[in-house]
Amino acid sequence: MLGRGGFDLERIVALERDFLAPNPSDPGHSHGEHCDHARDATDHLHDSEIGSVALMSRIPMDRDKITRWLTELLATHGQDILRAKGIIDVKGEDRRLVFQAVHMLLEGDLQQAWRPNEPRYSRLVFIGRNLDRAALQAAFAGCTASA
């Protein structure tokens, strides 16, 4: 995952022009010509809408289904998904599929092999706004591989 540019600031700004724009609802922010004032830990707002959803399954996933779902999810709800990451047990694959995402940027790769007697599982974590746990769980369950 390293060296792939997944968290390259220039790449993120090219995709989201407002990524570095000041937050107009931040009461500590001045909208003067130069916005270089120092910030401390009390100079930000907490968003009560931000939460997390963790999903887990011991049933192997269908590679095409899980890829299609994550891609579509981030394309349609990426504005609300601040961060996502996971380890996925893909049916028929000896290695873990590891992914990470920031907003609509998604990267994944086959990584370390599952050890012979290691319990296999898929675990995903989403951090964001307006996360619908039931909808995420149902869609994730729909990605399991057929027997």
Phi and psi in degrees as GROMACS dihedral restraints (atoms count N, CA, C in turn):
[ dihedral_restraints ]
;  ai    aj    ak    al  type     phi  dphi    fc
    3     4     5     6     1   -73.6    20    10
    4     5     6     7     1   148.2    20    10
    6     7     8     9     1    75.6    20    10
    7     8     9    10     1    11.9    20    10
    9    10    11    12     1   -99.0    20    10
   10    11    12    13     1    -3.4    20    10
   12    13    14    15     1    78.5    20    10
   13    14    15    16     1    15.7    20    10
   15    16    17    18     1   -63.9    20    10
   16    17    18    19     1   -26.5    20    10
   18    19    20    21     1  -123.0    20    10
   19    20    21    22     1    31.9    20    10
   21    22    23    24     1   -74.5    20    10
   22    23    24    25     1   117.9    20    10
   24    25    26    27     1   -58.7    20    10
   25    26    27    28     1   -41.2    20    10
   27    28    29    30     1   -62.1    20    10
   28    29    30    31     1   -38.6    20    10
   30    31    32    33     1   -66.0    20    10
   31    32    33    34     1   -43.1    20    10
   33    34    35    36     1   -63.8    20    10
   34    35    36    37     1   -44.6    20    10
   36    37    38    39     1   -64.3    20    10
   37    38    39    40     1   -35.4    20    10
   39    40    41    42     1   -64.2    20    10
   40    41    42    43     1   -34.5    20    10
   42    43    44    45     1   -84.7    20    10
   43    44    45    46     1   -33.1    20    10
   45    46    47    48     1  -128.7    20    10
   46    47    48    49     1    92.8    20    10
   48    49    50    51     1   -58.2    20    10
   49    50    51    52     1   -30.4    20    10
   51    52    53    54     1   -90.5    20    10
   52    53    54    55     1     8.7    20    10
   54    55    56    57     1   -56.2    20    10
   55    56    57    58     1   -41.1    20    10
   57    58    59    60     1   -96.9    20    10
   58    59    60    61     1     3.6    20    10
   60    61    62    63     1   -65.9    20    10
   61    62    63    64     1   142.8    20    10
   63    64    65    66     1   -62.5    20    10
   64    65    66    67     1   149.0    20    10
   66    67    68    69     1   -82.9    20    10
   67    68    69    70     1   111.7    20    10
   69    70    71    72     1   -64.3    20    10
   70    71    72    73     1   -17.9    20    10
   72    73    74    75     1   -88.4    20    10
   73    74    75    76     1    -1.4    20    10
   75    76    77    78     1   -78.3    20    10
   76    77    78    79     1   111.3    20    10
   78    79    80    81     1   -66.6    20    10
   79    80    81    82     1   -18.8    20    10
   81    82    83    84     1   -89.6    20    10
   82    83    84    85     1     2.5    20    10
   84    85    86    87     1   -98.0    20    10
   85    86    87    88     1   130.8    20    10
   87    88    89    90     1   -95.3    20    10
   88    89    90    91     1   138.4    20    10
   90    91    92    93     1  -100.5    20    10
   91    92    93    94     1    29.0    20    10
   93    94    95    96     1   -70.6    20    10
   94    95    96    97     1  -179.7    20    10
   96    97    98    99     1   -63.5    20    10
   97    98    99   100     1   -33.4    20    10
   99   100   101   102     1  -117.1    20    10
  100   101   102   103     1   118.7    20    10
  102   103   104   105     1  -111.0    20    10
  103   104   105   106     1    66.7    20    10
  105   106   107   108     1  -119.8    20    10
  106   107   108   109     1    24.6    20    10
  108   109   110   111     1   -69.6    20    10
  109   110   111   112     1   149.3    20    10
  111   112   113   114     1   -72.1    20    10
  112   113   114   115     1   149.0    20    10
  114   115   116   117     1  -120.6    20    10
  115   116   117   118     1   148.8    20    10
  117   118   119   120     1  -124.6    20    10
  118   119   120   121     1  -177.7    20    10
  120   121   122   123     1   -63.1    20    10
  121   122   123   124     1   -19.9    20    10
  123   124   125   126     1   -94.0    20    10
  124   125   126   127     1     0.1    20    10
  126   127   128   129     1   -97.4    20    10
  127   128   129   130     1    41.3    20    10
  129   130   131   132     1  -150.9    20    10
  130   131   132   133     1   164.3    20    10
  132   133   134   135     1  -106.3    20    10
  133   134   135   136     1   146.5    20    10
  135   136   137   138     1   -95.1    20    10
  136   137   138   139     1   135.3    20    10
  138   139   140   141     1   -96.7    20    10
  139   140   141   142     1   111.3    20    10
  141   142   143   144     1   -70.2    20    10
  142   143   144   145     1   -10.8    20    10
  144   145   146   147     1   -83.7    20    10
  145   146   147   148     1   -10.2    20    10
  147   148   149   150     1   -80.8    20    10
  148   149   150   151     1   130.5    20    10
  150   151   152   153     1  -147.6    20    10
  151   152   153   154     1  -175.6    20    10
  153   154   155   156     1  -135.6    20    10
  154   155   156   157     1   152.9    20    10
  156   157   158   159     1  -133.6    20    10
  157   158   159   160     1   125.8    20    10
  159   160   161   162     1  -111.2    20    10
  160   161   162   163     1   133.2    20    10
  162   163   164   165     1  -122.6    20    10
  163   164   165   166     1   143.5    20    10
  165   166   167   168     1  -143.6    20    10
  166   167   168   169     1   145.9    20    10
  168   169   170   171     1  -148.2    20    10
  169   170   171   172     1   142.1    20    10
  171   172   173   174     1   -99.4    20    10
  172   173   174   175     1     2.2    20    10
  174   175   176   177     1   -92.1    20    10
  175   176   177   178     1   128.1    20    10
  177   178   179   180     1   -56.9    20    10
  178   179   180   181     1   149.7    20    10
  180   181   182   183     1   -98.6    20    10
  181   182   183   184     1   150.0    20    10
  183   184   185   186     1   -80.4    20    10
  184   185   186   187     1   123.0    20    10
  186   187   188   189     1   -57.3    20    10
  187   188   189   190     1   -46.0    20    10
  189   190   191   192     1   -66.0    20    10
  190   191   192   193     1   -42.3    20    10
  192   193   194   195     1   -64.4    20    10
  193   194   195   196     1   -46.7    20    10
  195   196   197   198     1   -67.3    20    10
  196   197   198   199     1   -38.0    20    10
  198   199   200   201     1   -65.2    20    10
  199   200   201   202     1   -45.6    20    10
  201   202   203   204     1   -62.6    20    10
  202   203   204   205     1   -44.3    20    10
  204   205   206   207     1   -63.3    20    10
  205   206   207   208     1   -49.1    20    10
  207   208   209   210     1   -62.6    20    10
  208   209   210   211     1   -41.1    20    10
  210   211   212   213     1   -62.2    20    10
  211   212   213   214     1   -47.0    20    10
  213   214   215   216     1   -67.0    20    10
  214   215   216   217     1   -41.3    20    10
  216   217   218   219     1   -58.8    20    10
  217   218   219   220     1   -46.9    20    10
  219   220   221   222     1   -71.0    20    10
  220   221   222   223     1   -32.1    20    10
  222   223   224   225     1   -68.0    20    10
  223   224   225   226     1   -36.0    20    10
  225   226   227   228     1   -95.1    20    10
  226   227   228   229     1   -27.5    20    10
  228   229   230   231     1  -125.1    20    10
  229   230   231   232     1    12.6    20    10
  231   232   233   234     1   -58.9    20    10
  232   233   234   235     1   -29.1    20    10
  234   235   236   237     1   -61.9    20    10
  235   236   237   238     1   -30.8    20    10
  237   238   239   240     1   -94.5    20    10
  238   239   240   241     1   -13.4    20    10
  240   241   242   243     1   -96.3    20    10
  241   242   243   244     1   106.4    20    10
  243   244   245   246     1   -76.8    20    10
  244   245   246   247     1   -37.5    20    10
  246   247   248   249     1  -156.6    20    10
  247   248   249   250     1   144.3    20    10
  249   250   251   252     1  -147.9    20    10
  250   251   252   253     1   146.1    20    10
  252   253   254   255     1  -156.3    20    10
  253   254   255   256     1   160.9    20    10
  255   256   257   258     1  -173.9    20    10
  256   257   258   259     1   165.5    20    10
  258   259   260   261     1  -120.3    20    10
  259   260   261   262     1   128.4    20    10
  261   262   263   264     1  -124.4    20    10
  262   263   264   265     1   131.0    20    10
  264   265   266   267     1   -88.9    20    10
  265   266   267   268     1   105.9    20    10
  267   268   269   270     1   -94.1    20    10
  268   269   270   271     1   127.8    20    10
  270   271   272   273     1   -56.0    20    10
  271   272   273   274     1   131.4    20    10
  273   274   275   276     1    81.9    20    10
  274   275   276   277     1     2.8    20    10
  276   277   278   279     1  -113.8    20    10
  277   278   279   280     1   133.5    20    10
  279   280   281   282     1   -83.3    20    10
  280   281   282   283     1   -13.6    20    10
  282   283   284   285     1  -110.6    20    10
  283   284   285   286     1   156.7    20    10
  285   286   287   288     1   -76.3    20    10
  286   287   288   289     1   139.0    20    10
  288   289   290   291     1   -92.3    20    10
  289   290   291   292     1   117.3    20    10
  291   292   293   294     1  -110.3    20    10
  292   293   294   295     1   132.2    20    10
  294   295   296   297     1  -133.3    20    10
  295   296   297   298     1   158.7    20    10
  297   298   299   300     1  -145.9    20    10
  298   299   300   301     1   152.2    20    10
  300   301   302   303     1  -147.9    20    10
  301   302   303   304     1   147.3    20    10
  303   304   305   306     1  -131.4    20    10
  304   305   306   307     1   118.9    20    10
  306   307   308   309     1    50.3    20    10
  307   308   309   310     1  -117.1    20    10
  309   310   311   312     1   -97.9    20    10
  310   311   312   313     1     5.3    20    10
  312   313   314   315     1   -91.4    20    10
  313   314   315   316     1   121.7    20    10
  315   316   317   318     1  -126.4    20    10
  316   317   318   319     1   131.5    20    10
  318   319   320   321     1  -136.0    20    10
  319   320   321   322     1   142.5    20    10
  321   322   323   324     1  -152.1    20    10
  322   323   324   325     1   156.5    20    10
  324   325   326   327     1  -160.0    20    10
  325   326   327   328     1   151.1    20    10
  327   328   329   330     1   -74.1    20    10
  328   329   330   331     1   131.3    20    10
  330   331   332   333     1  -120.2    20    10
  331   332   333   334     1  -140.9    20    10
  333   334   335   336     1   -53.3    20    10
  334   335   336   337     1   141.6    20    10
  336   337   338   339     1   -71.8    20    10
  337   338   339   340     1   148.3    20    10
  339   340   341   342     1   -70.0    20    10
  340   341   342   343     1   136.6    20    10
  342   343   344   345     1   -71.8    20    10
  343   344   345   346     1   153.8    20    10
  345   346   347   348     1   -52.0    20    10
  346   347   348   349     1   -43.9    20    10
  348   349   350   351     1  -106.3    20    10
  349   350   351   352     1    12.8    20    10
  351   352   353   354     1   -77.7    20    10
  352   353   354   355     1   134.2    20    10
  354   355   356   357     1   -63.5    20    10
  355   356   357   358     1   131.3    20    10
  357   358   359   360     1   -97.7    20    10
  358   359   360   361     1   144.2    20    10
  360   361   362   363     1  -159.5    20    10
  361   362   363   364     1   167.2    20    10
  363   364   365   366     1  -121.5    20    10
  364   365   366   367     1   134.0    20    10
  366   367   368   369     1  -139.5    20    10
  367   368   369   370     1   127.3    20    10
  369   370   371   372     1  -124.7    20    10
  370   371   372   373     1   145.2    20    10
  372   373   374   375     1  -130.9    20    10
  373   374   375   376     1   129.4    20    10
  375   376   377   378     1  -117.2    20    10
  376   377   378   379     1   135.7    20    10
  378   379   380   381     1  -123.0    20    10
  379   380   381   382     1   126.8    20    10
  381   382   383   384     1   177.0    20    10
  382   383   384   385     1  -165.0    20    10
  384   385   386   387     1  -104.3    20    10
  385   386   387   388     1   147.6    20    10
  387   388   389   390     1    53.9    20    10
  388   389   390   391     1    40.7    20    10
  390   391   392   393     1   -79.1    20    10
  391   392   393   394     1   125.5    20    10
  393   394   395   396     1   -95.0    20    10
  394   395   396   397     1    97.0    20    10
  396   397   398   399     1   -55.5    20    10
  397   398   399   400     1   -45.8    20    10
  399   400   401   402     1   -64.1    20    10
  400   401   402   403     1   -42.1    20    10
  402   403   404   405     1   -67.7    20    10
  403   404   405   406     1   -41.3    20    10
  405   406   407   408     1   -63.6    20    10
  406   407   408   409     1   -43.7    20    10
  408   409   410   411     1   -63.1    20    10
  409   410   411   412     1   -44.1    20    10
  411   412   413   414     1   -64.4    20    10
  412   413   414   415     1   -43.0    20    10
  414   415   416   417     1   -66.7    20    10
  415   416   417   418     1   -40.6    20    10
  417   418   419   420     1   -62.4    20    10
  418   419   420   421     1   -45.1    20    10
  420   421   422   423     1   -61.1    20    10
  421   422   423   424     1   -31.0    20    10
  423   424   425   426     1   -72.8    20    10
  424   425   426   427     1    -5.6    20    10
  426   427   428   429     1   -96.7    20    10
  427   428   429   430     1     1.8    20    10
  429   430   431   432     1   -67.3    20    10
  430   431   432   433     1   151.5    20    10
  432   433   434   435     1   -78.1    20    10
  433   434   435   436     1   147.5    20    10
  435   436   437   438     1   -70.2    20    10
  436   437   438   439     1   148.7    20    10
